[in-house]
Amino acid sequence: MLEIKNISKTFNPGTVNEKRALKNVNLTLEDGDFVTVIGGNGAGKSTMLNAIAGVWPVDQGQILIDGQDVTKLPEYRRAAFLGRVFQDPMNGTAATMGIEENLALALRRGQSRTLRAGIKNNEREAYRRLLATLGLGLEDRLTSKVGLLSGGQRQALTLLMATLKKPKLLLLDEHTAALDPKTAAKVLETTDRIVNRDRLTTLMITHNMKDAIVHGNRLIMMMDGNIILDIRGEEKKSLTVEDLLHKFEEVSGEEFASDKAILG
């Protein structure tokens, strides 16, 4: 469902601020894979995700989604293939619009706009049933402005919007990092349920080693713009934080530096 072939990205080339963020990265996700991505600051996690989404062009290599080469497609053209939830709950929704209006926009993504009535009653009922699955009471607040929601409510809504049309690939960019632990756990529970129900191919960046181990069927670790570990199957199921730290030290020759990732 996703193929990344030898992609590289350098920011500010030829200057004192030159940074090689990605170095000949290769990665393949099969249909239905749920891959968690862990790594320290500057490892290349978000750069890789943004390269897939088309936020910026790569210097070399290819990116294919469901067999289609999207390497040269701009970000808005790739939106037809992708669902995305950002780290900041303020992104991904229109704050001044109602909950049902945001869902309607997500449902109509990629379609031509017309002057037909905005939201029909049967569509509204479908939104109500969908929101009820979150267990947050949002099904009774369809017309509430999204800007009035809490960070966790907004992030859960964004997750629904990103998966409403069953994207080819779901990108989760540290989507619980800005939430308190209890709310983050609720959003991750919702994420698991939606991903497993619809068998969505998913790439989830996380700053938390425990979350990276518990969620998904595969874990990759990045360092200095490279993928240095790729753990899956039975090995991942029995993995502990201590095991992961030991593997990192074996491969990299140094200790993992992020206490937040280890203790989170």
Residue pairs with C-beta under 8 A, 6 or more apart in sequence:
1 29
1 30
1 31
1 32
1 33
1 65
1 66
1 168
1 169
1 201
2 27
2 28
2 29
2 52
2 63
2 64
2 65
2 169
2 201
2 203
3 27
3 28
3 29
3 62
3 63
3 64
4 25
4 26
4 27
4 28
4 48
4 52
4 61
4 62
4 63
5 26
5 61
5 62
5 63
5 64
6 24
6 25
6 26
6 60
6 61
6 62
7 22
7 24
7 25
7 48
7 51
7 58
7 60
7 61
7 62
7 63
8 20
8 22
8 23
8 24
8 25
8 58
8 59
8 60
8 61
8 225
9 20
9 21
9 22
9 47
9 51
9 56
9 58
9 59
9 225
10 18
10 19
10 20
10 21
10 59
11 17
11 18
11 19
11 21
12 18
12 19
20 225
21 42
21 44
21 47
21 225
22 44
22 47
22 48
22 51
22 58
22 225
23 44
23 224
23 225
23 226
24 61
24 226
25 44
25 48
25 61
25 225
25 226
25 227
26 227
27 48
27 220
27 227
29 35
29 169
29 201
29 203
30 201
31 199
31 201
32 199
32 200
32 201
33 201
33 202
33 216
33 217
33 218
34 195
34 196
34 200
34 201
34 202
34 204
34 215
34 216
34 217
34 218
35 202
35 203
35 204
35 216
35 217
35 218
35 219
35 220
36 204
36 205
36 206
36 211
36 212
36 213
36 215
36 216
36 218
36 219
36 220
37 45
37 48
37 49
37 203
37 204
37 205
37 206
37 212
37 219
37 220
37 221
37 222
38 45
38 206
38 207
38 208
38 209
38 212
38 219
38 220
38 221
38 222
38 244
38 261
39 45
39 221
39 222
39 223
40 223
40 256
40 257
40 258
40 261
41 258
42 224
43 221
43 222
43 223
43 224
43 225
44 222
44 223
44 224
44 225
44 226
45 205
45 222
46 173
46 174
46 205
47 225
48 222
49 171
49 173
49 203
49 205
50 56
51 58
51 63
52 63
52 65
52 82
52 169
52 171
52 203
53 75
53 78
53 82
53 84
53 171
54 70
54 73
54 74
54 75
54 77
54 78
55 75
57 71
57 72
58 71
61 71
62 69
62 71
63 69
63 70
63 71
64 70
64 71
65 78
65 81
65 82
65 168
65 169
66 81
66 168
66 169
68 81
70 77
70 78
70 81
79 109
79 110
80 109
80 110
81 167
81 168
81 169
82 167
82 168
82 169
82 170
82 171
83 161
83 162
83 163
83 165
83 167
83 169
83 170
83 171
83 200
84 92
84 162
84 170
84 171
84 172
84 173
85 92
85 155
85 158
85 159
85 162
85 170
85 171
85 172
85 173
85 175
86 92
86 158
86 173
86 175
87 173
87 174
87 175
87 177
87 178
88 178
89 151
89 152
89 154
89 155
89 158
89 178
89 179
90 154
91 158
92 158
92 161
92 162
93 102
93 146
93 154
93 157
93 158
93 161
94 101
94 102
94 105
94 146
95 145
95 146
95 147
96 145
96 146
96 147
97 105
97 145
97 146
98 142
98 143
98 144
98 145
98 146
99 127
99 131
99 138
99 141
99 142
99 143
99 144
99 146
99 149
99 157
100 119
100 124
100 127
100 142
100 143
101 118
101 119
102 146
102 157
102 161
103 127
103 130
103 157
103 160
103 161
103 164
104 118
104 119
104 123
104 127
105 161
106 160
106 161
106 162
106 164
106 165
107 123
107 164
107 165
109 165
110 165
124 142
127 139
127 142
128 139
128 142
129 139
130 160
130 164
131 138
131 139
131 142
131 157
131 160
132 139
133 190
133 193
134 156
134 157
134 160
134 190
135 186
136 152
136 153
136 156
138 144
138 149
138 153
138 156
138 157
146 154
146 157
149 157
150 183
151 178
151 179
151 183
152 179
152 180
152 183
152 184
152 186
152 187
155 175
155 176
155 178
155 179
155 183
155 187
156 186
156 187
156 190
158 175
159 175
159 187
159 190
159 191
159 194
160 194
162 170
163 170
163 194
163 198
163 200
166 198
166 200
167 200
168 201
169 201
169 202
169 203
170 195
170 200
170 201
170 202
170 203
171 202
171 203
172 191
172 202
172 203
172 204
172 205
173 205
174 205
174 206
174 207
175 187
175 191
175 204
176 183
176 184
176 187
176 188
176 206
176 211
177 184
177 206
177 207
179 187
188 211
188 215
191 204
191 215
192 215
194 200
195 202
202 216
204 215
204 216
206 212
206 215
207 258
207 260
207 261
207 264
208 260
208 261
208 264
209 241
209 244
209 245
209 261
209 262
209 264
210 241
210 264
211 264
212 219
212 244
213 219
213 236
213 239
213 240
213 241
213 244
216 236
217 232
217 233
217 236
218 230
218 231
218 232
218 236
219 229
219 230
219 231
219 232
219 236
219 239
219 244
220 227
220 229
220 230
220 231
221 227
221 228
221 229
221 244
221 247
221 248
222 228
223 248
223 252
228 248
228 251
228 252
229 244
229 247
229 248
229 251
231 239
231 244
231 247
241 262
245 255
245 256
245 262
248 256
249 255
249 256
256 262
